[in-house]
Amino acid sequence: MKLKLIPLRKSVIVGDKLPIQAIFNFEEETDLFWSGIRLLTSPPCNKNLQITKQEIFSKGLFEPGEYIREKAITIKNNVVPTIEKRNLDYRIELLLRKPNPVNPDEDILVKREEGIKIKPKKTDTKKKPSPLSFSISGLNVSLSKDVFKPGETIKINYSSNGLREIEFRLLQEANLICHCEQYGKNCQQVEKLPPAIAGDAKTKSNTEEGYLLLKVPDVAEPSHNYLWEPSEKEHWGIKYGDYSKWSLLVIGRKIAGKEPIKFDLPITISSEIVEEEEAEADLFSGTPSEAPTVFEGMSSKFKKEIQIISIDLISGIDSETKHYKIVIKNNSNEDLKGASIKLTGLQEGLFETAPYLYGFNKWSSGKEHEIKYETKQGITALVANIEDNSQKKIRLQTPIN
C-alpha cells in the first residue's frame, strides 16, 4: 500500500479552504475502516491537537488499484495563524485505518504528513488611531495617535517638574496561550516571559518640556490576541492561542533620588495586510484548471450515466439484519477509473444509516456491479454517492419498495 498527500496550496488564509490531493495505491484487495485528512498542531503539552478533519473514505472494501481524491478542509475563522517565532505551526495529515490481521484489537494506521502555513485573515476593519495622554505626579506624556506600523517613528511629547531624567521604553509582551487537560488554565510547559525591550530613548538635558523619538523596529510583530477553542464536547476545556501586546513604559527619575515615577501606555502595532498569492487566487474561480465541482455540486450529465438497476431484500423480512442486493450500471461511453460507491440507507427521509463503501479500480463502460448493503434499521430509500479519479461525483437516491 502506498499513500501520497499533496497540498494544492503552500499556505491558506484563515476562513478559506485548503485543497489537497490524496493518492491511494492498493496492491491487494483492501478492507478500510476510515481514511481522511486532519489539520494538526502541537501545543507544548500535547503532541497532536486536532483542529479539524475531513473524511475521504468511510468503511469499505477496495479492489487493488489507484484511487485519487481531491478534498478541501475548511480553516475556520477562529483558527490561530502560524506564529513561527513561538513554534506555533500546522501540518496536514492523511490518515488511513484498516484491520490488523494479526491483532484484531489494534488497527493498522498509515499516515502521511505535510507542513502548511496559515496566514491571518485580510480584514477591512482596523483600529482607528486615537490621541493618547497621561499625567501623574507632575509628569505629562502625550502622543498624537496610539497605532503605529513597523518601521514607523513614535513622537512622544512630555513636560515635567522636578525630574532629572525621563526615559521611554518600547516593550513587547508576547507568548503562547495554552489551557490543556494535564495542567488546566496555566500550562506548566509555557514559560512566563518578561516583556522584551524593543527600543529605548531618554533625556537628561531638558526634562521640563520637549519630545523624544522612538522607532518601532522594522521586524516588529503586529499586535494580536488569537484564541482557538474546539467545538467537540470531548475536547472542551482546551484552549490554544497566542498574543502580542505593545506598550510604552514611562520612567521619570526624581532629583531627590526618591522612587521613580513609572506607568505604561498601551499602543497598537498594526498588522500588515496579507495579500493572496496570485497563483492561488483563482483556485475556486471556476477556471478550466481549477474546476469548483471538485468540492461542491454534482454533474447532472454524470448522473444520467449511472443507473441503479434494482434493489432487492435478500434476507428474511423478520430478520434482525436486513441484507440488500443492489445492481448498479455504468451507462456511459467511458470507463471510470478509481470509482467508489458509498451506500447509506435513509430512514423516513430524515436520517442516514451507517455507510459502506466499495472501490473499483476500473468500472468499464456498460458493466453492471452487484454490491450489498446491510443494516439493522428499517429504511425507505437507498442513497449511493459515487466518485472517481476525475473528481466526478453524483448522488443517487432510490426508494425501496
C-alpha positions as CSV (number, residue, x, y, z in Angstrom):
1,M,0.0,0.0,0.0
2,K,1.3,3.5,-0.9
3,L,-0.2,6.8,0.1
4,K,0.7,10.2,-1.2
5,L,-0.5,13.6,0.2
6,I,-0.2,16.7,-2.0
7,P,-1.4,20.1,-0.6
8,L,-2.6,22.1,-3.6
9,R,-1.6,25.3,-1.8
10,K,1.5,26.1,0.3
11,S,-0.4,28.4,2.5
12,V,-4.0,29.2,3.3
13,I,-5.8,32.3,4.8
14,V,-7.9,31.9,7.9
15,G,-11.6,31.4,6.8
16,D,-10.6,29.9,3.5
17,K,-10.5,26.3,2.2
18,L,-7.2,24.3,1.9
19,P,-7.5,21.9,-1.1
20,I,-5.4,18.7,-1.1
21,Q,-5.0,15.7,-3.3
22,A,-4.7,12.3,-1.8
23,I,-3.5,9.3,-3.9
24,F,-4.1,5.7,-2.7
25,N,-2.3,2.8,-4.3
26,F,-3.7,-0.5,-3.0
27,E,-1.5,-3.5,-4.1
28,E,-4.2,-6.0,-3.0
29,E,-7.8,-6.1,-2.0
30,T,-8.0,-3.7,1.0
31,D,-10.6,-3.5,3.8
32,L,-10.7,0.0,5.3
33,F,-12.2,1.3,8.5
34,W,-11.7,5.0,7.6
35,S,-9.5,7.5,5.8
36,G,-9.4,11.2,5.8
37,I,-7.3,14.4,6.3
38,R,-6.7,16.2,9.6
39,L,-5.3,19.6,10.4
40,L,-2.9,19.1,13.4
41,T,-0.8,21.3,15.6
42,S,1.4,20.6,18.6
43,P,0.9,22.6,21.8
44,P,3.6,22.4,24.4
45,C,1.6,19.9,26.4
46,N,0.1,17.8,23.6
47,K,1.9,16.2,20.6
48,N,-1.1,16.1,18.4
49,L,-4.0,18.5,18.7
50,Q,-6.6,18.0,16.0
51,I,-8.1,21.3,14.8
52,T,-10.4,19.9,12.2
53,K,-10.8,16.9,9.9
54,Q,-12.4,15.9,6.6
55,E,-13.4,12.3,5.5
56,I,-12.2,10.8,2.3
57,F,-13.3,7.2,2.5
58,S,-15.6,5.6,5.1
59,K,-15.6,1.9,6.0
60,G,-15.5,-0.2,2.9
61,L,-13.8,-2.7,0.5
62,F,-11.4,-1.7,-2.3
63,E,-10.1,-3.5,-5.3
64,P,-6.3,-3.3,-6.0
65,G,-5.5,-0.1,-7.9
66,E,-5.1,3.7,-7.8
67,Y,-7.7,6.0,-6.2
68,I,-7.2,9.8,-6.5
69,R,-9.4,12.1,-4.4
70,E,-9.3,15.9,-4.1
71,K,-10.8,17.4,-1.0
72,A,-10.9,20.7,0.8
73,I,-10.5,21.3,4.5
74,T,-12.1,24.5,5.9
75,I,-9.9,26.7,8.1
76,K,-12.4,28.2,10.4
77,N,-12.2,31.9,11.4
78,N,-11.1,31.1,15.0
79,V,-8.0,29.1,13.9
80,V,-4.8,30.8,15.1
81,P,-2.5,31.8,12.3
82,T,1.0,30.3,12.1
83,I,3.4,32.0,14.6
84,E,6.9,31.0,13.6
85,K,8.6,32.9,16.5
86,R,6.9,30.7,19.0
87,N,6.8,27.4,17.0
88,L,3.0,27.5,16.6
89,D,2.8,25.7,13.3
90,Y,0.5,23.3,11.5
91,R,0.6,20.2,9.3
92,I,-1.9,18.3,7.2
93,E,-2.1,14.5,7.9
94,L,-3.5,11.9,5.6
95,L,-4.7,9.0,7.8
96,L,-5.8,5.6,6.9
97,R,-7.1,2.9,9.4
98,K,-7.6,-0.7,8.5
99,P,-8.0,-4.0,10.3
100,N,-4.9,-5.7,11.7
101,P,-4.9,-9.4,10.6
102,V,-2.5,-10.4,13.4
103,N,-4.2,-8.5,16.3
104,P,-7.9,-7.6,15.8
105,D,-7.8,-5.4,18.9
106,E,-5.3,-3.0,17.2
107,D,-5.9,-1.2,14.0
108,I,-3.2,-0.6,11.4
109,L,-2.6,3.1,10.9
110,V,-0.9,4.6,7.8
111,K,0.0,8.3,7.9
112,R,1.4,10.9,5.6
113,E,2.1,14.5,6.7
114,E,2.9,17.8,5.0
115,G,3.5,21.2,6.7
116,I,1.2,24.0,5.9
117,K,1.2,27.7,6.8
118,I,-1.9,29.5,7.9
119,K,-2.0,33.3,7.3
120,P,-4.0,35.9,9.2
121,K,-7.3,36.9,7.5
122,K,-7.3,40.1,5.4
123,T,-9.7,42.5,7.1
124,D,-11.1,45.9,6.1
125,T,-11.7,46.9,9.7
126,K,-8.7,48.3,11.6
127,K,-8.4,50.0,14.9
128,K,-8.8,53.8,14.4
129,P,-5.9,55.7,15.8
130,S,-6.7,58.0,18.8
131,P,-4.7,60.6,20.7
132,L,-3.1,59.3,23.9
133,S,-2.1,61.2,27.0
134,F,-1.4,60.5,30.7
135,S,-0.4,62.6,33.7
136,I,0.9,61.6,37.1
137,S,3.0,63.3,39.8
138,G,3.8,66.3,37.6
139,L,4.9,64.1,34.6
140,N,2.8,64.6,31.5
141,V,3.1,62.5,28.4
142,S,1.1,62.7,25.1
143,L,1.1,61.0,21.7
144,S,-0.9,62.2,18.6
145,K,-2.0,58.6,18.0
146,D,-1.8,55.1,19.5
147,V,-1.5,53.0,16.4
148,F,1.8,52.5,14.6
149,K,3.3,50.4,11.8
150,P,6.6,48.5,11.9
151,G,9.4,50.9,11.0
152,E,7.4,54.0,12.0
153,T,8.9,56.6,14.4
154,I,6.9,57.4,17.5
155,K,7.0,61.0,18.6
156,I,6.5,61.3,22.4
157,N,5.7,64.8,23.8
158,Y,6.4,65.4,27.5
159,S,6.5,68.0,30.3
160,S,7.5,67.6,33.9
161,N,8.6,69.3,37.2
162,G,11.5,68.2,39.4
163,L,12.8,65.3,37.3
164,R,16.5,64.7,36.5
165,E,15.8,62.1,33.8
166,I,12.9,60.9,31.6
167,E,13.1,57.5,29.9
168,F,10.7,55.8,27.4
169,R,10.9,52.1,26.7
170,L,9.1,50.3,23.9
171,L,8.0,46.9,25.3
172,Q,6.5,43.8,23.7
173,E,4.8,41.1,25.8
174,A,4.2,38.0,23.7
175,N,3.6,34.4,24.5
176,L,1.5,31.3,23.8
177,I,-1.9,30.7,25.4
178,C,-2.3,27.1,26.4
179,H,-5.1,25.6,28.6
180,C,-4.7,21.9,28.5
181,E,-6.2,18.8,30.2
182,Q,-3.0,18.0,32.1
183,Y,-2.4,21.3,33.7
184,G,-5.7,23.3,33.4
185,K,-5.6,27.1,32.8
186,N,-1.9,27.6,33.5
187,C,0.1,25.2,31.4
188,Q,3.3,24.3,33.1
189,Q,5.0,23.9,29.7
190,V,4.5,27.5,28.8
191,E,7.2,29.7,30.5
192,K,6.1,33.1,31.7
193,L,8.1,35.6,29.7
194,P,9.0,39.1,30.8
195,P,8.3,42.0,28.4
196,A,11.1,42.4,25.8
197,I,12.6,45.9,25.3
198,A,12.3,46.7,21.6
199,G,13.6,50.3,21.9
200,D,14.7,52.9,24.4
201,A,15.0,56.7,24.5
202,K,15.9,59.0,27.4
203,T,16.8,62.6,28.1
204,K,18.7,64.3,31.0
205,S,19.4,67.7,29.4
206,N,15.9,69.0,29.2
207,T,13.3,67.4,31.3
208,E,10.9,70.4,31.6
209,E,9.4,70.2,28.2
210,G,10.1,68.6,24.8
211,Y,9.8,65.4,22.8
212,L,11.7,62.2,22.1
213,L,11.6,60.0,19.1
214,L,11.4,56.2,19.4
215,K,11.5,54.0,16.3
216,V,9.4,50.8,16.0
217,P,11.6,48.0,14.7
218,D,11.0,47.1,11.1
219,V,10.5,43.5,12.1
220,A,8.1,44.3,14.9
221,E,5.4,41.6,15.4
222,P,1.9,43.1,15.0
223,S,-0.4,43.3,18.0
224,H,-2.8,40.4,18.2
225,N,-4.8,38.2,20.5
226,Y,-5.7,34.8,18.9
227,L,-7.6,32.1,20.8
228,W,-8.9,28.7,19.4
229,E,-11.4,26.6,21.3
230,P,-12.7,23.2,20.0
231,S,-16.4,22.7,19.2
232,E,-16.3,18.9,20.0
233,K,-17.5,18.1,23.5
234,E,-14.7,15.6,24.2
235,H,-12.2,18.4,23.8
236,W,-13.9,21.1,26.0
237,G,-11.6,22.9,28.3
238,I,-8.7,23.0,25.8
239,K,-7.7,26.5,24.5
240,Y,-4.8,27.3,22.3
241,G,-3.6,30.7,21.1
242,D,-1.0,33.4,21.0
243,Y,-0.9,37.1,21.9
244,S,1.4,40.1,21.2
245,K,0.9,43.3,23.2
246,W,2.8,46.5,22.9
247,S,3.3,49.4,25.4
248,L,5.4,52.4,26.2
249,L,7.0,52.2,29.7
250,V,7.5,55.8,31.0
251,I,10.1,56.3,33.8
252,G,10.6,59.6,35.5
253,R,13.6,59.7,37.9
254,K,13.4,62.4,40.5
255,I,16.2,64.8,41.5
256,A,16.0,63.9,45.2
257,G,16.6,60.2,44.5
258,K,13.2,59.0,45.6
259,E,11.2,56.2,43.9
260,P,10.9,56.9,40.2
261,I,7.6,57.5,38.5
262,K,6.5,54.6,36.3
263,F,3.5,53.9,34.2
264,D,2.6,52.1,31.0
265,L,0.8,53.5,27.9
266,P,-0.7,50.7,25.7
267,I,-0.2,51.1,22.0
268,T,-1.0,49.0,18.9
269,I,1.4,47.9,16.2
270,S,-0.9,47.5,13.1
271,S,-1.0,44.3,11.1
272,E,0.4,44.2,7.6
273,I,-2.3,43.4,5.0
274,V,-1.9,39.8,3.9
275,E,-2.2,39.6,0.1
276,E,-3.1,36.3,-1.5
277,E,-0.6,34.9,-3.9
278,E,-1.6,35.5,-7.5
279,A,-1.2,31.8,-8.4
280,E,-3.6,30.8,-5.7
281,A,-6.3,33.5,-6.1
282,D,-8.2,31.7,-8.9
283,L,-8.3,28.3,-7.3
284,F,-12.1,28.4,-6.8
285,S,-13.0,30.8,-9.6
286,G,-14.1,28.1,-12.0
287,T,-11.2,28.2,-14.5
288,P,-10.6,25.1,-16.5
289,S,-7.6,24.1,-14.4
290,E,-9.4,24.5,-11.1
291,A,-13.0,23.3,-11.5
292,P,-15.1,24.2,-8.5
293,T,-17.1,20.9,-8.8
294,V,-14.2,19.2,-7.2
295,F,-15.6,20.3,-3.9
296,E,-19.2,21.1,-4.3
297,G,-22.1,20.3,-6.7
298,M,-22.9,17.3,-8.8
299,S,-22.6,16.7,-12.5
300,S,-26.2,16.2,-13.9
301,K,-24.7,14.6,-17.1
302,F,-22.8,12.1,-15.0
303,K,-25.9,11.4,-13.0
304,K,-27.7,10.1,-16.2
305,E,-24.7,7.9,-17.0
306,I,-25.0,5.8,-13.7
307,Q,-28.2,3.8,-13.1
308,I,-29.4,1.7,-10.2
309,I,-31.0,-1.3,-11.9
310,S,-32.5,-3.0,-8.9
311,I,-32.6,-3.2,-5.1
312,D,-33.7,-6.5,-3.6
313,L,-34.1,-7.6,0.0
314,I,-32.3,-10.9,0.2
315,S,-32.8,-11.6,3.9
316,G,-36.0,-12.6,5.7
317,I,-38.5,-9.8,6.4
318,D,-38.3,-10.6,10.1
319,S,-34.5,-10.9,10.2
320,E,-32.7,-8.7,12.7
321,T,-30.3,-7.5,10.0
322,K,-31.6,-6.5,6.6
323,H,-29.4,-7.6,3.6
324,Y,-29.9,-5.8,0.3
325,K,-28.6,-6.7,-3.1
326,I,-28.0,-3.7,-5.4
327,V,-27.3,-3.8,-9.1
328,I,-25.8,-0.6,-10.5
329,K,-24.6,0.0,-14.1
330,N,-22.2,2.3,-15.9
331,N,-24.3,3.5,-18.9
332,S,-21.7,6.0,-20.1
333,N,-19.3,5.6,-23.0
334,E,-16.3,5.8,-20.8
335,D,-14.6,3.6,-18.3
336,L,-14.5,5.1,-14.8
337,K,-11.1,4.8,-13.1
338,G,-10.8,4.6,-9.3
339,A,-14.5,4.7,-8.8
340,S,-16.1,4.4,-5.3
341,I,-19.7,3.8,-4.4
342,K,-20.7,4.8,-0.9
343,L,-24.1,3.3,0.2
344,T,-26.3,4.6,3.0
345,G,-29.9,3.9,4.0
346,L,-32.4,6.6,4.5
347,Q,-34.9,6.4,7.4
348,E,-38.2,8.1,6.7
349,G,-36.4,10.6,4.5
350,L,-34.6,12.1,7.5
351,F,-31.7,10.1,9.0
352,E,-29.0,8.1,7.2
353,T,-27.7,4.8,8.5
354,A,-24.1,3.8,8.7
355,P,-22.3,3.9,5.3
356,Y,-20.5,1.2,3.5
357,L,-18.2,1.8,0.5
358,Y,-17.0,-0.2,-2.5
359,G,-14.0,0.8,-4.5
360,F,-13.4,-0.4,-8.1
361,N,-10.1,0.1,-9.9
362,K,-11.9,0.2,-13.3
363,W,-15.6,0.3,-13.9
364,S,-15.9,-0.5,-17.6
365,S,-18.5,1.1,-19.9
366,G,-21.7,-0.8,-19.9
367,K,-20.7,-3.0,-16.9
368,E,-23.0,-3.9,-14.0
369,H,-21.8,-4.3,-10.5
370,E,-23.6,-6.3,-7.9
371,I,-23.0,-5.0,-4.4
372,K,-24.5,-5.5,-1.0
373,Y,-25.7,-3.3,1.9
374,E,-26.8,-4.4,5.3
375,T,-28.4,-2.5,8.2
376,K,-30.4,-3.3,11.4
377,Q,-32.6,-0.2,10.9
378,G,-35.7,0.0,8.8
379,I,-35.0,2.1,5.7
380,T,-37.3,3.6,3.0
381,A,-34.6,4.5,0.4
382,L,-31.0,3.8,-0.5
383,V,-28.5,6.5,-1.3
384,A,-25.4,6.0,-3.5
385,N,-22.7,8.6,-3.6
386,I,-20.3,7.9,-6.5
387,E,-16.9,9.5,-7.2
388,D,-14.0,8.7,-9.5
389,N,-10.4,9.7,-10.2
390,S,-11.5,12.6,-12.5
391,Q,-13.4,14.0,-9.5
392,K,-16.8,13.5,-10.9
393,K,-19.3,13.0,-8.2
394,I,-23.1,12.2,-8.0
395,R,-25.7,11.3,-5.5
396,L,-28.4,8.8,-6.5
397,Q,-31.4,8.2,-4.2
398,T,-33.7,5.3,-4.9
399,P,-36.8,4.3,-2.9
400,I,-37.1,0.8,-1.6
401,N,-40.4,-0.9,-2.5
